[in-house]
């Protein structure tokens, strides 16, 4: 998996998601800022905590996600 992700980074793919910084740190994977679109930074309120993907989905897209079960694929689609 790491090698596939590394190939995408080297191929200059754009990574879209929510809270990617922590995921990349966990994977020990550096992605240049120019290749990242992260909803955590797009919808950041100054001097406040990060907004959750559940909150953003509800307020920006009028979508109800993460009911009983947390589905990471659903999170990715919302991002």
Secondary structure, DSSP 8 states (H G I E B T S, - for coil): -HHHHHHHHHTT--EEESSHHHHHHHHT----GGGEEEHHHHT--TTS----HHHHHHHHH-----SSS--HHHHHHH-
